[in-house]
Amino acid sequence: MRILEGIRIALQQIWAHKLKSAFTLVGVIIGITFLIAVITVVEGMNRYVQDDFAGAIFGVNTFSVVRRNQVQTGSDSQEQRRRQARNPYLTMHDVEVVRQAVPHAWRFAYSVDRGFRQVSYNERSRKNIRVIGGSDGYETMQGWDIAEGRGMSPLDERKSLKVAVIGADIAERLFPDGGATGQRIRLGATRLEVVGVWERQGGLLGVIRDASVLVPISTFRETMAWQRDRIGEITIKGRTPEDMQASIYEVEAALRRDRTLRPGEENNFWIQTSSDLLSTWETINRILFAAIPGLVSISLVVGGIVIMNIMLLSVAGRIKEIGVRKALGARRRDILLQFLAESSTLSVAGAAIGIGLGIGLGKTVDALTPLPASVPMWSIVVSLVLGLAVGVGSGIYPAYRAAKQDPIVALRYE
């Protein structure tokens, strides 16, 4: 009951002195808001990468051959990066080597892409797009569905036709009234007929696909690539995980033989799967979560110091009240618990406000950007425990000062 009485008194103090309480709790509120907001976004990204992103980028039972690791992080040494930067570019010769190594592959495609300043139609334009030159089967490999018109055909690639399939963002920007198929758009000096529009993907992946233009790889190499023989990526899909793993071994062995690499010599190409992306994200995830305590602790320490000073002022202003309580039989422990309950209630109230603001901030990021948000229950529990710990830690000294007051001296205090 004494603890509940302390909590009741603390809540009355907060309500009676709202402005002072707001300044008192600002450090705790900022720290917890930051903690919840960051965890909300990072945890949302974590679930998204694990459940959707990696599989959507690489596909199920799919792997890619590229020149070098495309998902490098700070954990890769400078020497590793320098070695990979010296790797030879993939060419059509490599495409044939890989194709012959896995004749049983369920699906096979290759592509090259580049960033483009803009695509335009009459007076309208869309900046910061991605142009992909894809072989026959590229769209099927990626799982990109057509909303309007058609996708790429073998004939488009065979005859190097100047045709394109565009993302939903581009279609809406250039053709707000619809009717994109059959129109001719301009990419640099190249005019292309739009033969199809992909379904809108939205979300984080939509940033990539919805703002992309796909052309036959033969057309890309003839009109847009300054190195016509270069290939960006060779992608193979197996029917089962076992098929994929067997294909990886076969492709690696074939490329090593073709490039005359000696036993023990490092590959001068990179085979990439969804597990590489997941591993990279886990590294980033660990770094982010390792940085959070240091950043949050600064704000919480400042908040704790402010609460301690306010509680010391509160003790100084309530000395006569303390004397009366002691004269009526209150023990030191009762006074100690009362002031600890007050400081803890103040801090937990700040943590609760911070939780609400942090969730709101995370949801705002979710609504305004492609970044997903997810609030794990453990983050709320941790925030409340941190708030309680700050309250107890910052209230111990003021509570001790209050508890050791001499009742006779306190009753004389004016």
C-alpha positions as CSV (number, residue, x, y, z in Angstrom):
1,M,0.0,0.0,0.0
2,R,2.9,2.4,0.8
3,I,4.2,1.9,-2.8
4,L,0.8,2.6,-4.2
5,E,0.5,5.7,-2.1
6,G,3.8,6.9,-3.5
7,I,2.6,6.3,-7.0
8,R,-0.6,8.2,-6.3
9,I,1.3,11.1,-4.9
10,A,3.7,11.1,-7.9
11,L,0.8,11.1,-10.4
12,Q,-0.7,14.0,-8.5
13,Q,2.6,15.9,-8.6
14,I,2.8,15.3,-12.4
15,W,-0.7,16.5,-13.0
16,A,-0.3,19.5,-10.7
17,H,3.0,20.6,-12.3
18,K,2.6,19.6,-16.0
19,L,5.1,22.0,-17.5
20,K,7.8,21.1,-14.8
21,S,7.1,17.4,-15.3
22,A,7.5,17.8,-19.1
23,F,10.9,19.3,-18.7
24,T,11.8,16.7,-16.0
25,L,10.9,13.8,-18.3
26,V,12.2,15.2,-21.6
27,G,15.5,13.2,-21.4
28,V,13.7,9.9,-20.8
29,I,11.1,10.7,-23.4
30,I,13.7,11.4,-26.1
31,G,15.7,8.3,-25.2
32,I,12.8,5.9,-25.3
33,T,11.3,7.5,-28.4
34,F,14.5,7.0,-30.2
35,L,14.8,3.4,-29.0
36,I,11.3,2.4,-30.0
37,A,11.4,4.2,-33.3
38,V,14.7,2.6,-34.4
39,I,13.7,-0.8,-33.2
40,T,10.4,-0.5,-34.9
41,V,12.0,0.3,-38.3
42,V,14.9,-2.2,-37.9
43,E,12.6,-5.0,-36.8
44,G,10.2,-4.3,-39.6
45,M,13.1,-4.4,-42.1
46,N,14.4,-7.6,-40.4
47,R,11.1,-9.4,-41.0
48,Y,10.8,-8.0,-44.5
49,V,14.2,-9.2,-45.5
50,Q,13.8,-12.6,-44.0
51,D,10.2,-13.2,-45.2
52,D,10.0,-11.4,-48.6
53,F,12.9,-9.4,-49.8
54,A,15.7,-12.0,-50.2
55,G,13.4,-14.5,-51.9
56,A,11.9,-11.8,-54.2
57,I,15.4,-10.6,-55.2
58,F,17.0,-13.9,-55.8
59,G,14.0,-16.2,-56.0
60,V,13.4,-19.6,-54.5
61,N,16.0,-22.2,-55.5
62,T,17.8,-19.4,-57.5
63,F,21.4,-18.3,-57.7
64,S,23.3,-15.7,-59.8
65,V,26.7,-15.5,-61.2
66,V,28.1,-11.9,-61.0
67,R,31.5,-10.3,-61.4
68,R,31.9,-9.5,-57.6
69,N,29.9,-9.6,-54.4
70,Q,27.0,-7.1,-54.8
71,V,26.1,-7.0,-51.1
72,Q,29.4,-6.2,-49.5
73,T,29.5,-4.7,-46.0
74,G,32.1,-3.1,-43.7
75,S,33.1,-6.6,-42.6
76,D,34.7,-7.2,-46.0
77,S,38.4,-6.3,-45.9
78,Q,39.9,-3.7,-48.2
79,E,42.1,-6.4,-49.7
80,Q,39.0,-8.5,-50.5
81,R,37.4,-5.6,-52.2
82,R,40.5,-4.8,-54.2
83,R,40.8,-8.4,-55.4
84,Q,37.2,-8.5,-56.4
85,A,37.5,-5.2,-58.3
86,R,40.1,-6.9,-60.5
87,N,37.8,-9.7,-61.4
88,P,37.1,-9.8,-65.2
89,Y,33.7,-8.7,-66.4
90,L,31.2,-11.4,-67.4
91,T,30.7,-11.8,-71.1
92,M,28.6,-13.7,-73.6
93,H,31.3,-16.4,-73.5
94,D,30.7,-16.9,-69.8
95,V,26.9,-17.1,-70.5
96,E,27.6,-20.0,-72.9
97,V,30.0,-21.7,-70.4
98,V,27.4,-21.6,-67.7
99,R,24.6,-22.6,-70.0
100,Q,26.5,-25.7,-71.1
101,A,27.4,-26.5,-67.5
102,V,23.7,-26.7,-66.4
103,P,21.7,-28.0,-69.5
104,H,19.2,-29.4,-67.0
105,A,18.5,-26.1,-65.3
106,W,14.8,-25.4,-65.0
107,R,15.2,-21.7,-65.9
108,F,18.1,-19.7,-67.3
109,A,18.4,-16.0,-68.0
110,Y,21.0,-13.3,-68.1
111,S,20.9,-9.5,-67.9
112,V,22.7,-6.2,-67.7
113,D,21.4,-3.0,-66.3
114,R,22.4,0.6,-65.8
115,G,21.0,3.7,-64.2
116,F,19.5,6.3,-66.5
117,R,18.8,10.0,-65.9
118,Q,15.3,9.9,-67.3
119,V,12.7,8.4,-69.6
120,S,10.4,10.8,-71.5
121,Y,7.3,10.9,-73.5
122,N,6.4,14.2,-75.2
123,E,6.7,16.8,-72.4
124,R,6.5,14.4,-69.5
125,S,9.5,12.6,-68.0
126,R,10.4,10.3,-65.1
127,K,13.9,10.7,-63.6
128,N,16.1,8.2,-61.8
129,I,15.0,5.1,-63.5
130,R,16.7,1.7,-64.1
131,V,17.1,0.2,-67.5
132,I,17.5,-3.6,-67.7
133,G,18.6,-5.5,-70.8
134,G,17.1,-9.0,-70.2
135,S,17.3,-12.2,-72.1
136,D,14.3,-14.4,-73.0
137,G,12.8,-15.7,-69.7
138,Y,14.1,-12.8,-67.5
139,E,10.6,-11.7,-66.5
140,T,9.5,-15.2,-65.7
141,M,12.7,-15.7,-63.6
142,Q,11.9,-12.6,-61.6
143,G,8.2,-13.4,-61.3
144,W,7.1,-10.0,-62.7
145,D,3.5,-10.1,-63.8
146,I,2.0,-8.0,-66.7
147,A,-0.9,-5.7,-66.0
148,E,-1.2,-4.3,-69.5
149,G,0.0,-5.5,-72.9
150,R,2.6,-8.3,-73.0
151,G,6.0,-9.2,-71.8
152,M,9.2,-9.8,-73.7
153,S,9.2,-12.5,-76.4
154,P,12.0,-14.6,-77.9
155,L,11.4,-12.7,-81.2
156,D,12.1,-9.4,-79.5
157,E,15.5,-10.6,-78.5
158,R,16.3,-12.4,-81.7
159,K,15.5,-9.4,-83.9
160,S,16.8,-6.8,-81.4
161,L,13.5,-5.0,-81.6
162,K,13.2,-1.6,-80.0
163,V,10.5,-2.4,-77.6
164,A,10.1,-2.0,-73.8
165,V,8.1,-3.1,-70.8
166,I,7.8,-0.4,-68.1
167,G,7.1,-0.2,-64.4
168,A,3.9,1.1,-62.9
169,D,5.5,4.3,-61.6
170,I,6.8,5.2,-65.1
171,A,3.5,4.4,-66.7
172,E,1.6,6.6,-64.3
173,R,4.0,9.5,-64.7
174,L,4.2,9.4,-68.5
175,F,0.6,8.2,-69.3
176,P,-1.6,9.5,-66.4
177,D,-4.7,8.7,-68.5
178,G,-3.6,5.2,-69.3
179,G,-3.0,3.7,-72.8
180,A,0.8,3.2,-72.4
181,T,1.0,0.2,-74.8
182,G,1.8,1.2,-78.3
183,Q,3.3,4.5,-77.4
184,R,6.9,5.4,-78.1
185,I,9.1,6.6,-75.2
186,R,12.6,8.0,-75.4
187,L,15.6,6.7,-73.5
188,G,18.5,9.0,-74.3
189,A,18.8,9.0,-78.1
190,T,16.8,5.7,-78.4
191,R,13.1,5.5,-79.1
192,L,11.3,2.4,-77.8
193,E,7.7,1.2,-78.3
194,V,6.0,0.3,-75.0
195,V,4.6,-3.3,-75.4
196,G,3.6,-3.9,-71.7
197,V,3.3,-2.5,-68.2
198,W,4.1,-4.5,-65.1
199,E,1.7,-4.8,-62.2
200,R,2.5,-2.4,-59.4
201,Q,4.6,-4.0,-56.7
202,G,4.8,-1.3,-54.1
203,G,6.7,-1.5,-50.9
204,L,10.5,-1.6,-50.7
205,L,10.9,-3.8,-53.7
206,G,8.6,-1.6,-55.7
207,V,11.3,1.1,-55.6
208,I,13.3,-1.1,-57.9
209,R,10.7,-2.7,-60.2
210,D,8.1,0.1,-60.5
211,A,10.7,2.5,-61.7
212,S,12.4,0.1,-64.2
213,V,12.4,-0.3,-68.0
214,L,13.1,-3.7,-69.6
215,V,14.4,-4.0,-73.1
216,P,15.7,-7.0,-75.0
217,I,19.3,-7.6,-74.1
218,S,20.3,-7.6,-77.7
219,T,18.7,-4.2,-78.1
220,F,20.4,-3.0,-75.0
221,R,23.8,-4.1,-76.1
222,E,23.4,-2.5,-79.5
223,T,22.1,0.9,-78.5
224,M,22.8,1.5,-74.8
225,A,25.9,-0.4,-73.7
226,W,29.4,1.1,-74.3
227,Q,30.9,-2.3,-73.8
228,R,28.6,-4.5,-75.9
229,D,30.0,-7.9,-74.7
230,R,29.6,-7.2,-71.0
231,I,26.9,-9.1,-69.0
232,G,25.9,-8.0,-65.5
233,E,24.3,-11.2,-64.2
234,I,23.6,-14.8,-65.1
235,T,20.7,-16.3,-63.2
236,I,19.9,-20.0,-62.8
237,K,16.8,-21.5,-61.1
238,G,16.5,-25.2,-60.0
239,R,13.3,-27.1,-59.3
240,T,14.5,-28.0,-55.8
241,P,17.1,-26.8,-53.3
242,E,19.1,-29.9,-54.2
243,D,19.0,-29.0,-57.9
244,M,20.2,-25.5,-57.1
245,Q,23.1,-26.7,-54.9
246,A,24.2,-29.2,-57.6
247,S,24.0,-26.5,-60.2
248,I,26.2,-24.2,-58.1
249,Y,28.9,-26.8,-57.9
250,E,28.7,-27.4,-61.7
251,V,28.8,-23.7,-62.6
252,E,31.7,-23.0,-60.3
253,A,33.7,-25.9,-61.6
254,A,33.0,-25.0,-65.3
255,L,34.0,-21.3,-64.8
256,R,37.1,-22.2,-62.9
257,R,38.2,-24.6,-65.7
258,D,37.4,-22.1,-68.4
259,R,39.4,-19.4,-66.6
260,T,42.2,-21.8,-65.9
261,L,42.2,-21.1,-62.1
262,R,44.6,-23.4,-60.2
263,P,43.5,-25.5,-57.2
264,G,43.4,-23.3,-54.1
265,E,43.2,-20.1,-56.2
266,E,40.4,-17.8,-55.3
267,N,37.4,-17.5,-57.7
268,N,37.5,-14.4,-59.9
269,F,33.7,-14.4,-60.1
270,W,31.0,-14.5,-57.4
271,I,28.1,-16.9,-57.0
272,Q,25.3,-15.2,-55.1
273,T,22.2,-16.6,-53.3
274,S,19.5,-15.3,-51.0
275,S,21.6,-16.5,-48.1
276,D,24.3,-14.0,-49.0
277,L,21.8,-11.2,-48.6
278,L,20.4,-12.6,-45.4
279,S,23.9,-12.9,-44.0
280,T,24.8,-9.3,-45.0
281,W,21.5,-8.0,-43.4
282,E,22.3,-9.9,-40.2
283,T,25.6,-8.2,-40.0
284,I,24.0,-4.8,-40.5
285,N,21.3,-5.7,-38.0
286,R,23.9,-6.6,-35.3
287,I,25.8,-3.3,-35.9
288,L,22.6,-1.3,-35.6
289,F,21.4,-3.0,-32.4
290,A,25.0,-2.7,-31.0
291,A,24.9,1.1,-31.5
292,I,21.5,1.6,-30.0
293,P,22.5,1.2,-26.2
294,G,25.2,3.8,-26.5
295,L,23.0,6.4,-28.2
296,V,20.0,5.8,-25.9
297,S,22.1,5.7,-22.7
298,I,23.3,9.3,-23.2
299,S,19.7,10.6,-23.2
300,L,18.6,8.4,-20.3
301,V,21.6,9.4,-18.2
302,V,20.8,13.1,-18.8
303,G,17.1,12.3,-18.0
304,G,18.1,10.5,-14.8
305,I,20.2,13.5,-13.6
306,V,17.4,15.9,-14.3
307,I,14.9,13.6,-12.3
308,M,17.4,13.4,-9.4
309,N,17.8,17.1,-9.2
310,I,14.0,17.7,-9.4
311,M,13.5,15.1,-6.6
312,L,16.2,16.8,-4.5
313,L,14.2,20.1,-4.9
314,S,11.1,18.2,-4.0
315,V,12.6,16.8,-0.9
316,A,13.8,20.3,0.1
317,G,10.3,21.7,-0.4
318,R,8.6,19.0,1.6
319,I,10.8,18.7,4.7
320,K,8.0,19.7,7.0
321,E,5.7,17.1,5.4
322,I,8.4,14.5,6.0
323,G,8.6,15.6,9.6
324,V,4.9,15.3,10.1
325,R,4.8,11.8,8.6
326,K,7.7,10.7,10.8
327,A,6.0,12.2,13.9
328,L,2.9,10.2,13.0
329,G,4.9,6.9,13.0
330,A,6.3,6.7,9.5
331,R,9.6,4.8,9.4
332,R,12.7,5.6,7.3
333,R,11.8,2.7,5.0
334,D,8.3,4.2,4.4
335,I,9.8,7.6,3.4
336,L,12.4,5.9,1.3
337,L,9.8,3.9,-0.6
338,Q,7.6,6.9,-1.1
339,F,10.2,9.0,-2.8
340,L,11.5,6.0,-4.8
341,A,8.0,5.3,-5.9
342,E,7.6,9.0,-7.0
343,S,10.9,9.1,-9.0
344,S,10.1,5.7,-10.6
345,T,6.6,6.8,-11.5
346,L,7.9,9.9,-13.1
347,S,10.5,8.0,-15.2
348,V,8.0,5.2,-16.2
349,A,5.5,7.9,-17.2
350,G,8.2,9.4,-19.4
351,A,9.0,5.9,-20.8
352,A,5.3,5.4,-21.6
353,I,5.1,8.7,-23.4
354,G,8.3,7.8,-25.3
355,I,6.9,4.4,-26.3
356,G,3.8,6.1,-27.8
357,L,5.8,8.7,-29.6
358,G,8.3,6.1,-30.9
359,I,5.5,3.8,-32.2
360,G,3.9,6.9,-33.9
361,L,7.2,7.9,-35.4
362,G,7.8,4.3,-36.7
363,K,4.4,4.2,-38.2
364,T,4.9,7.6,-39.8
365,V,8.1,6.3,-41.5
366,D,6.1,3.2,-42.6
367,A,3.4,5.4,-44.1
368,L,5.6,7.9,-45.9
369,T,8.4,5.6,-47.1
370,P,8.8,2.1,-48.4
371,L,10.4,1.1,-45.1
372,P,8.1,-1.3,-43.2
373,A,7.6,-1.0,-39.4
374,S,7.0,-3.7,-36.8
375,V,6.8,-3.1,-33.0
376,P,8.1,-6.2,-31.1
377,M,6.6,-6.6,-27.7
378,W,10.0,-7.1,-26.1
379,S,11.0,-3.5,-27.1
380,I,8.1,-2.2,-25.1
381,V,9.0,-4.3,-22.1
382,V,12.6,-3.3,-22.3
383,S,11.6,0.4,-22.5
384,L,9.4,0.2,-19.4
385,V,12.2,-1.7,-17.5
386,L,14.7,1.0,-18.6
387,G,12.3,3.7,-17.4
388,L,11.9,2.0,-14.0
389,A,15.7,1.5,-13.7
390,V,16.3,5.2,-14.4
391,G,13.6,6.2,-11.9
392,V,15.1,4.0,-9.2
393,G,18.7,5.0,-9.9
394,S,17.9,8.7,-10.0
395,G,15.7,8.5,-6.9
396,I,17.9,6.6,-4.5
397,Y,19.9,9.6,-3.3
398,P,17.0,12.0,-2.9
399,A,15.0,9.3,-1.2
400,Y,17.9,8.6,1.2
401,R,18.1,12.4,1.9
402,A,14.4,12.4,2.7
403,A,14.5,9.3,4.9
404,K,17.3,10.4,7.1
405,Q,15.6,13.8,8.0
406,D,15.4,14.3,11.8
407,P,11.6,14.7,12.6
408,I,12.2,17.3,15.3
409,V,14.4,19.5,13.0
410,A,12.0,18.9,10.1
411,L,8.9,20.1,12.1
412,R,10.7,23.3,12.9
413,Y,11.6,23.9,9.2
414,E,9.9,26.8,7.5
